[in-house]
Each structure stands twice: as C-alpha cells, then as structure tokens.
Amino acid sequence: MKILRGIALFLLLSAALTLPVCAQEADCTGADFAAEGFSNPGRLWDGSRDSWSSAQDGGRVTVSRSDGIAGLYIEFDRLPQPWTLNGDIPCGEEGYLHQYVDLSALLGSAPAELTLDFPAGTAIGEIYAFSPGRLPDWVQVWQPPLEEADLMLVSSHSDDEQLFFAGLLPLYGPGRGLDVQVVYFVQHFQANGQADHKRPHEQLDGLWTVGMRHYPIISHFPDLYSESKNRQTALNNALAVYGRTGAEYEDFVAYLTACIRQCRPLVVVSHDLDGEYGHGTHVLCADALTRAVEAAADPAQFPGHGAPWAVEKLYLHLYEENPVTLDLDTPLDSLGGRTPFQVTQDGFACHKSQHWTWFYKWIYGAKDRPITRAADIRSYSPCRYGLYYTAVGPDEVGGDLFEHIEPYAARRARLEAEEQAAREAQEEARRQAEEAAKAEAEAEARAQEEALAEAAQREQARRHTLFRMAAVMAGVVLVLCVSLFLLVRRKHP
C-alpha cells in the first residue's frame, strides 16, 4: 500500500511540475543583440517600432539568448525584401510587414545564437527573440491570402474596415467561422505625398485584433484625398488626383479584377457608391469594383490577371435597393460573449493616429453618451447594406449576406459527403455484384451437381433396366432350354 501511495504521489508531483511548462508564455526579454550595417542599430531592439533603422549597403543582426531562440518576430518599417538566416536559409519571401519565423519548426531546435542578413534598404522597426513557450496574443503569425474566400471586403483605407464596415469582419470571421479576406484599395506608406510610419502597423494590428489571420492584399496606389457630396464630381476629383500619379481608371479595375480572381470570393462587400461622406477614393473604389466584378467573370477582359471567376453576390454599404440590415449587437459565444461591434471598437482602438478625427466620436460617442451598439450609429450606419448584384437570386429572409450562399467549408464537406456516399454506393454495388456472381456461381454449381446426379440416376436406371431385361431374357432362355430338354426326353425316353 505504501508503494502505491508513493507512485500516486510521484504522478501527482510530475503532473504539477508539467503544467507550468505547458502554460508558460514565451519571453521576448533577455536576448542580446548586435548589429552592423544599420544606422542607429540600437533602434532595432529598443522596444518601439516607431524608432526604425535602415540597412545601408546590407545589414547583419546577431541575436543570442541562453535559453534558446524558438522564434523571431520582426516588425519592418517598410515592406521588406527576402532576407537570410544563418547565412543560407531564405526567409521573408512573403514580404509581410510583420513577420514571425518559427525557428523550432524551421530548424528543429531553439538555437542559442542566430545571424540575420538583410539586403540594402531594409527598414526595421523592432526585432523580438522569443524563448520556447506559448506566444503572446499580440504576436501576429500571418497566413497567406486566401485562394477560396467566403467573403472579400474591399476597404479603401486602413481603418475603413473598422468604421463603415464595423462589426462585419468579426461577425463573419471568428463569429461565424467563415474565411474572410480583406483587400485595400490604397496603401499607407505614403499619404498625400508624405511618408507614414504608423498607419501600416495600425492596419495590421487592427485586423489581428478583430480576428483576421490571412494577410491583407494591399495595392500600390497611394492614399490621396479628394471629396465631394456629388457622386460624379467625387469620382472625377479622385481620378484627377490619381491621374497626376500616372494611375488611370482601368488600372484600378484591373487591380480589383486580379484580387477577385486570386481569392475567388463568393460574396464581395465594399463602399457606398456615394463614398459615405463623399470621399473621392471611396467613390472610385465602389465604382471600379462594380466594373471589376463583371470583368472578373469575363475571360476576354484582363486576360493576364488570373483565371476568370464569377462572384455570387456583391453588397455595397448603404445601397438602397435590396436592403439588408445586419445584427452586429448580439453577443456571440465565438467572440467570448462580446458583440461583433464591440470587437470592432477594439480594432479601431489600434488606429491611434486617426483618433483625432471625427471618426473617434462617431464610433465611441462622447463621455456622457458613449456608443455601445452599432444600431446607435445613425449616420453612415455600419449595419446597412444593399444587394447590388446577385447570381443566386434576391434575398428573401434578410439579415445575412450569405443567404442562398453555401460557404466553401460547407461545400467541401458536402462534396466530401457526396463522394463518400458515391464510394459507399460503389462499394455496395460491387459487394452486391460479387454476392450475385457468387450466388450465380453457386446456383450453376448446384445445377451442375443436380444434372450430374440426374445423369447418374438415369445411368443407374438404364443399367437396372438392362439388367432386368437380361434377367428376363435369361429366364426365357432357361425356360426354353428346360422346355426343349423335357421335350427331347419325352421323345427319347
């Protein structure tokens, strides 16, 4: 009994010692850094990505930590080129602004020291070296853009996805478990001719906060401002400012067409045709998208921009025909008991550089009258959309952008079930055919056995008949012989 108690105590202690290790969070402090080829290299690990440093003719960073480096997290200041690890391991081919490198998976271990070589011009805001353990939630481990998106949101700017489309991403992404891809009409490394070092980071932080995990597609078009309350004037103004950069209307249509063909979305959502408050880029985005949805399905248009793809639905914000109102204020278990709108409010909190604008009060309200529900927003309501185009018929019930739409996962599950059913039916048909063939063979064998038995019986009967006939004939002969014998004796006594 004492031995059993000792074993039980040992197992309990082992479990108690194991649990903290499994739950331990990876640590990004305690690493040592050294760099060469960078201006102001200390900025690379000062804890602030706002203080960035650039490699001049190419730069090298050496990282070490005594407990091993399980992962690297790099926040670049500008879109990076590919770089190398330990001299010959290629990294960063995806070109993500925020990159995580899982060294345990890549190298099969957590080395104590690493060298990172970057090409000339690489601008880095911060480098983190993590110990083994569970990554903190703020580390962004991006997956590639989707090739089969249930929903594609085309947002003009970084923050529009958190404002005029508030609640949409958390509702259909983590809320409903659908595959959502975000596409941006412009990039924010340049805004109205000025370099911007904050909004590109806020863009990714906001997306990550609301549950997006597939890296956004971002155009090369700069962020330029124009505005008019008249739709056509706003469009003309936008084309004029972008025309000065060499961009034409067809360039925007081509870009959006390529995005649609790349991601093959079932449902596409974008801006109000009037640009919400009249922003020229919003108007240009919505207008070009209506053309792109048509062009994407036509193999004759933009043939070098991917294989044709037919979108099933296009919804536009505030579109008055075929209206639909989304419920963004019901708490969802999949969102931890929060509403999609509340999650988006956290997403916009990441866009600190835009908190000075009227958007802040629009989404949060005032101190004495805070906004806690999307339904409380009256102007440019994020709940209101309209079905601009459909290939699956009009909405009938309403309240859901996926009415009459079967998401990709459901399609794959249905096709897999149908294929499984077909395989089972084929297997059942094969089994039945085998059983039928077996039964037929057995019946044929029985018939042959019966035929042989009948033949044997007939042969035996024939032999019996011949025997009886022979016996009768022998009897007759015997009788004749006896009769002849007796006759002879009478004549010759």
Secondary structure, DSSP 4 states (H G I P E B T S, - for coil): -HHHHHHHHHHHHHHHHHHHHHHPBP--SS-EEEEEEESSGGGGGSS-TTS-EEEEEEEEEEEE-TT---EEEEEESSPPPPEEETTTEEE-TT--SEEEEEHHHHHSS--SEEEEEE-TT-EEEEEEEEPSSBPPTTS--PBPPPSS-SEEEEESSTTGGGTTTTTHHHIIIIITT--EEEEESS-SSEETTEE-SSHHHHHHHHHHHTT--BPPEE-S--B---B-SSHHHHHHHHHHHHHTTT--HHHHHHHHHHHHHHH--SEEEE--TT-TTTBHHHHHHHHHHHHHHHHHT-TTSSTTS-S----SEEEEET--SSEEE----S-BGGGTTB-HHHHHHHHHHT-GGGTTSHHHHHHHB-SSSB---GGG--TT-TTEEEEEEESS---SS-S-TTTT---HHHHHHHHHHHHHHHHHHHHHHHHHHHHHHHHHHHHHHHHHHHHHHHHHHHHHHHHHHHHHHHHHHHHHHHHHHHHHHHHHHHH--
